[in-house]
Amino acid sequence: MSTNTTSSTDSSTPSAGSSAVPSAGSSTAPSTGSSAESSTGARAAVPEAGTRPARLIHNEATTEIPVHLLFRDDPDPAPVPLRPAVVARRQGPGERPGTRRPVNARPRTVPSVDPELRERPARVLPGAAGVAAGLCGVAGCAATSWWAGLVPPLAAQALGLPAYAGAGLGPTQWAAYAAAGALGMFGFGGLARGRTGRAWVLGLFGRYRGTVRRTGLMWVNPLLLRRRVDVRLRHWRSEPMPAADGNGVALRAVTLVVWRVRDTVKATLGVEDHETYLRECVEAALARVPVEPLGTVRSSADVAGDTLTRLVAADAAPVGLEVFSVRPVRVEYAPEVAAAMHRRRIAALDAAQRASVLTSVVDSVEDTVTRLTMRGLVELDDYERKVLVKDLTVAFCAGRGDTGA
């Protein structure tokens, strides 16, 4: 590109020996110079051949762009590796941000407990073995007393025991007493009664030793620590918990949870209190899932219940709890917004009723006018039609109002 400054000349009087076509590198003067030259009546002097004309407009500069540069063939560009780009759709002028496609959130981390905590059956004996051991201990104590001569004569005669002078209480007798007493206490102390729907979690010195789900009389090692766990199907009705609807309005929701203990060792040893843990899981799920007041939209209530069930079941499964359903049974507005939402709901119902009444009146008026004109009972022009429509509308509205009152 080149920049040349030219001056205007009189095109009507070309110089001698010069061509009418301007030379390369020079351009014709703008029309401003010609108009100024014609207004003053002055004629520019014709320059001699080979000399540069004088400037008439001193502060004018023009820029030339060679034509061949505009249409030249560019060489093939070098290939540049491009990364895959994601082009987002531009939001419309009236589009709400909530209508965008939701972004998939990262999966939440599921809580975990000690992997070694797995329920396994404990070793127990039938109750008859414990009863037999206890009776043997009692019999041993009685025999040792007769051996030591401590049985009264009347009791010995009643029991049919042979007369014996007795050896007295010596170290041997005391040892026999200790062994027989230990056997009796060990036998009777280990007796336990298993109930349907109840389980025992056994531990010895802080170590898990197994779970007993048997029913009836059985014998369990009396040195083991027993923890009773209810494994029946249970229903828990929560207290009012904070929640929110789709618009963020504060609510109070009461939920009904159907659950049971599936893994006794995880529910007992994996968490401090599994009932409190379940309550906290329900409250956390209510904080994430929007619920609607009951009686508004039934489908939304079902969707909210299914979502709550899925979330609570996922959170409670690692601690051995099986959740079957979490359903809101009572949903009401929080005390701080209850009055305002009640007025808003009444206004919405009133508006809906007014709209239905107006639609019914318009349909009745249209049906009446159409029947009158189609059957040829009356012939109406535009003015009469408007008057008739007005009178019928007022009459129908008044009738609807009296009926509603």
C-alpha positions in Angstrom: 0.0 0.0 0.0 1.3 3.5 -0.9 0.2 7.0 0.2 0.4 9.8 -2.4 -0.7 13.4 -2.1 -2.1 15.0 -5.2 -3.5 18.3 -6.2 -6.5 19.1 -8.3 -6.0 20.4 -11.9 -8.3 21.7 -14.5 -9.4 18.6 -16.4 -10.7 20.7 -19.3 -7.2 22.0 -20.3 -4.8 19.2 -20.3 -1.1 20.0 -20.7 0.6 19.6 -24.0 2.2 16.3 -24.6 0.5 14.7 -21.6 -2.0 11.9 -21.8 -5.6 12.1 -20.5 -5.1 8.9 -18.3 -3.4 9.8 -15.0 0.0 8.2 -14.5 0.6 5.4 -12.1 1.2 6.6 -8.6 -1.0 9.7 -8.9 -4.7 10.2 -8.5 -7.3 12.6 -9.6 -8.2 15.5 -7.3 -11.4 15.4 -5.4 -14.4 17.4 -6.4 -13.9 19.9 -3.6 -10.9 21.5 -5.4 -12.9 21.7 -8.7 -15.9 23.4 -6.9 -13.6 25.9 -5.2 -11.8 26.6 -8.4 -15.1 27.2 -10.3 -16.4 29.5 -7.6 -13.4 31.8 -7.6 -13.2 31.9 -11.4 -9.5 31.2 -11.3 -7.9 28.7 -13.6 -4.9 26.8 -12.6 -1.8 27.2 -14.7 -1.0 24.2 -16.8 2.3 22.7 -15.6 5.0 21.9 -18.1 5.7 18.4 -19.1 7.8 16.5 -16.6 7.1 18.9 -13.8 4.9 18.1 -10.7 1.8 20.2 -10.4 1.6 22.5 -7.4 -0.7 21.6 -4.5 -4.0 23.4 -4.3 -5.3 21.6 -1.2 -2.3 21.3 1.1 -3.7 19.1 3.9 -5.3 16.3 1.9 -3.9 12.8 1.8 -5.2 9.8 0.0 -4.3 6.1 0.4 -4.1 3.7 -2.5 -4.6 0.0 -2.3 -3.3 -2.0 -5.3 -6.0 -4.0 -6.9 -3.9 -7.1 -7.3 -3.5 -7.3 -3.6 -7.2 -7.6 -3.1 -7.5 -10.6 -5.4 -4.2 -12.4 -4.9 -4.1 -16.1 -4.1 -3.0 -16.7 -0.5 -0.8 -19.7 0.1 -2.3 -22.6 1.9 -2.1 -22.1 5.6 -0.2 -24.5 7.7 -2.4 -27.0 9.5 -2.8 -26.1 13.2 -4.2 -28.8 15.6 -7.3 -27.5 17.2 -8.8 -28.7 20.4 -12.5 -29.7 20.4 -14.5 -26.7 21.3 -17.8 -26.6 23.1 -20.1 -23.8 21.8 -22.8 -22.9 24.2 -26.2 -21.8 23.0 -26.8 -18.1 23.3 -29.6 -17.3 25.8 -32.6 -15.6 24.2 -33.8 -12.2 25.3 -36.9 -13.5 27.1 -35.4 -16.8 28.2 -35.2 -17.6 31.9 -32.1 -19.1 33.3 -34.1 -21.9 34.8 -34.9 -23.3 31.4 -31.4 -24.2 30.5 -30.4 -27.8 30.4 -29.1 -28.8 33.9 -25.5 -29.7 34.3 -24.8 -33.1 35.6 -23.4 -32.8 39.1 -20.5 -34.8 40.3 -21.6 -38.0 42.2 -21.6 -37.6 45.9 -19.2 -39.6 48.1 -21.1 -42.4 49.8 -20.2 -42.9 53.5 -18.4 -46.1 54.3 -17.7 -48.1 57.5 -15.1 -50.6 58.5 -15.1 -53.3 55.8 -14.4 -55.9 58.5 -17.8 -55.3 60.0 -19.8 -58.1 58.5 -22.6 -60.0 60.1 -21.9 -63.6 60.8 -23.7 -66.1 63.0 -22.4 -66.7 66.5 -21.8 -70.1 68.1 -24.5 -70.9 70.6 -25.7 -74.1 72.2 -29.2 -75.3 72.9 -30.8 -74.3 76.1 -30.8 -77.9 77.4 -27.0 -77.9 77.6 -27.0 -74.9 79.9 -29.8 -76.3 82.1 -27.9 -79.6 82.4 -24.7 -77.8 83.3 -26.5 -75.7 85.9 -28.1 -78.8 87.4 -24.8 -80.6 87.6 -23.4 -77.6 89.5 -26.2 -77.7 92.0 -25.8 -81.4 92.4 -22.1 -81.0 93.0 -22.7 -78.4 95.7 -25.2 -80.7 97.4 -22.8 -83.6 97.3 -19.9 -81.6 98.6 -22.1 -80.4 101.5 -23.0 -84.0 102.4 -19.4 -85.0 102.1 -18.4 -82.2 104.5 -21.2 -83.2 106.8 -23.1 -80.0 106.5 -26.5 -81.6 105.5 -28.9 -81.5 108.5 -30.1 -85.0 109.7 -33.7 -84.3 108.9 -32.8 -83.2 105.3 -30.6 -86.3 104.9 -33.4 -88.6 106.1 -35.9 -86.8 103.8 -33.6 -87.2 100.8 -32.7 -90.8 101.7 -29.0 -90.1 102.1 -26.9 -92.6 104.0 -25.6 -91.6 107.4 -22.1 -90.1 107.2 -20.1 -88.5 109.9 -18.6 -85.9 107.6 -15.0 -85.0 106.9 -15.4 -81.3 107.6 -14.6 -78.3 105.5 -11.1 -78.7 104.2 -9.2 -77.5 101.2 -10.6 -80.3 99.1 -14.2 -79.5 100.0 -13.7 -75.8 99.2 -12.2 -76.7 95.9 -15.2 -78.9 95.1 -17.5 -76.1 96.2 -15.8 -73.7 93.9 -15.9 -76.0 90.9 -19.5 -77.0 91.4 -20.6 -73.4 92.0 -18.7 -72.2 88.9 -20.3 -74.9 86.8 -23.8 -74.0 88.0 -23.3 -70.3 87.5 -21.8 -70.8 84.1 -24.7 -73.1 83.0 -27.6 -71.0 84.3 -25.9 -67.6 83.6 -25.6 -68.4 79.8 -29.3 -69.1 79.3 -30.9 -66.7 76.9 -34.3 -66.4 75.2 -34.4 -65.5 71.6 -37.5 -63.7 70.3 -38.9 -63.4 66.8 -37.8 -60.1 65.3 -35.0 -59.6 67.8 -31.3 -60.3 67.5 -28.3 -60.4 69.8 -24.9 -58.8 68.8 -22.2 -60.5 70.8 -18.8 -59.0 71.7 -15.9 -60.1 73.8 -13.4 -57.5 75.1 -14.5 -55.0 72.4 -14.3 -57.6 69.5 -17.3 -58.7 67.5 -18.0 -62.4 68.0 -21.2 -62.9 65.9 -24.9 -62.3 65.8 -27.6 -64.5 67.2 -30.9 -64.6 65.2 -32.3 -67.8 66.7 -35.5 -68.0 68.7 -36.3 -70.0 71.8 -34.1 -71.1 74.7 -30.4 -71.2 74.0 -27.1 -71.0 75.8 -24.7 -68.2 75.1 -21.3 -67.7 76.7 -22.0 -65.5 79.7 -18.6 -63.8 79.2 -19.9 -62.2 76.0 -21.4 -58.8 75.9 -24.9 -58.9 74.5 -26.6 -56.0 72.6 -30.2 -56.5 71.6 -31.2 -55.2 68.2 -34.7 -54.9 66.8 -34.7 -56.3 63.2 -38.5 -56.0 62.6 -40.0 -53.8 60.0 -40.5 -50.4 61.6 -42.4 -47.2 60.9 -41.1 -43.9 62.1 -43.1 -40.7 61.9 -40.7 -37.8 62.1 -41.3 -34.5 63.8 -41.8 -31.3 61.6 -38.6 -30.8 59.7 -37.5 -27.7 57.7 -38.0 -28.0 54.0 -38.6 -25.8 50.9 -40.7 -25.9 47.8 -39.6 -25.3 44.2 -39.6 -21.5 44.7 -37.6 -21.6 47.9 -40.6 -20.9 50.3 -39.9 -22.3 53.7 -42.0 -25.3 54.7 -42.4 -27.7 57.6 -42.7 -31.4 56.5 -43.6 -34.5 58.5 -42.4 -37.7 56.9 -43.2 -41.4 57.4 -40.2 -43.7 57.0 -40.5 -47.4 56.6 -37.2 -49.2 57.4 -35.5 -52.0 59.1 -32.1 -53.2 60.3 -30.6 -55.4 57.6 -27.0 -55.7 59.0 -27.0 -55.8 62.8 -23.2 -55.4 63.2 -23.0 -52.3 61.0 -26.1 -50.7 62.6 -24.7 -51.4 66.1 -21.0 -51.0 65.8 -20.6 -48.9 62.6 -22.5 -45.9 63.9 -23.1 -44.5 67.4 -26.9 -44.6 67.1 -28.5 -45.8 63.9 -31.9 -44.2 64.7 -30.4 -40.8 65.1 -28.4 -41.3 62.0 -31.5 -42.2 60.0 -33.2 -39.0 61.3 -30.3 -36.9 60.2 -30.4 -38.5 56.7 -34.0 -37.7 56.3 -33.5 -34.1 57.4 -30.5 -33.8 54.9 -32.6 -35.2 52.1 -35.5 -32.8 52.8 -33.0 -29.9 52.5 -32.0 -31.1 49.0 -35.4 -32.1 47.5 -38.2 -29.5 46.9 -41.6 -30.6 48.2 -45.0 -29.2 47.6 -47.9 -28.7 50.0 -50.2 -31.7 49.9 -53.3 -31.2 47.8 -51.7 -29.1 45.1 -50.0 -31.4 42.6 -50.2 -35.1 43.3 -47.5 -36.1 40.7 -45.0 -33.7 42.3 -45.6 -35.3 45.7 -45.0 -38.7 44.3 -41.8 -37.6 42.6 -40.6 -35.9 45.8 -41.3 -39.1 47.8 -39.5 -41.3 45.3 -36.5 -38.9 45.3 -36.4 -38.8 49.1 -36.6 -42.6 49.3 -33.7 -43.0 46.9 -31.5 -40.5 48.7 -32.2 -41.7 52.2 -31.7 -45.4 51.1 -28.4 -44.5 49.6 -27.2 -42.8 52.7 -28.4 -45.4 55.1 -27.3 -48.5 53.3 -23.6 -48.3 54.4 -24.6 -48.5 58.0 -26.8 -51.6 57.6 -30.2 -49.9 57.3 -32.7 -50.8 54.6 -35.1 -48.0 53.8 -38.3 -48.9 51.8 -40.1 -45.6 51.6 -39.9 -42.0 52.7 -43.2 -40.2 52.2 -44.3 -36.7 53.3 -47.5 -37.1 55.2 -48.0 -33.5 56.2 -46.5 -30.4 54.6 -47.4 -26.9 55.7 -45.8 -23.5 55.4 -43.4 -22.2 58.0 -44.9 -19.9 60.7 -43.1 -16.9 59.3 -44.6 -17.2 55.8 -47.9 -19.0 56.5 -50.1 -15.9 56.6 -48.7 -14.5 53.4 -48.9 -17.8 51.5 -52.4 -18.3 52.8 -53.5 -14.9 51.3 -51.7 -15.7 48.1 -53.4 -19.1 47.8 -56.9 -17.5 48.4 -56.2 -14.9 45.8 -55.1 -17.6 43.2 -58.3 -19.6 43.9 -60.4 -16.4 43.6 -58.8 -15.6 40.3 -59.3 -19.1 39.0 -62.9 -19.0 40.0 -63.4 -15.6 38.3 -61.8 -16.9 35.1 -64.1 -19.9 35.1 -67.2 -17.8 35.7 -66.2 -15.4 32.9 -65.6 -18.2 30.5 -69.0 -19.7 31.3 -70.7 -16.4 30.9 -69.1 -15.7 27.5 -70.0 -19.2 26.3 -73.6 -18.7 27.4 -73.9 -15.3 25.7 -72.3 -16.6 22.5 -74.7 -19.6 22.5 -77.7 -17.4 23.0 -76.9 -14.9 20.3 -76.0 -17.6 17.9 -79.3 -19.4 18.4 -81.4 -16.3 18.0 -79.7 -15.3 14.8 -79.4 -18.8 13.3 -83.0 -19.6 13.8 -84.2 -16.3 12.3 -86.0 -15.2 15.4 -84.4 -11.7 15.3 -82.4 -9.7 12.8 -79.7 -7.6 14.4 -77.3 -5.1 13.1 -74.0 -4.4 14.7 -75.3 -1.8 17.2 -78.2 -4.0 18.3 -75.9 -7.1 18.6 -73.6 -5.1 20.8 -76.5 -4.0 23.0 -77.8 -7.5 23.3 -74.4 -9.0 24.2 -74.0 -6.3 26.8 -77.4 -6.9 28.4 -77.0 -10.7 28.3 -73.5 -10.5 29.9 -74.8 -8.3 32.7 -77.8 -10.6 33.3 -75.7 -13.8 33.4 -73.0 -12.3 35.6 -75.7 -11.0 38.1 -77.3 -14.5 38.1 -73.9 -16.2 38.7 -73.2 -13.8 41.5 -76.5 -14.4 43.3 -76.0 -18.2 42.9 -72.5 -18.0 44.3 -73.6 -15.9 47.2 
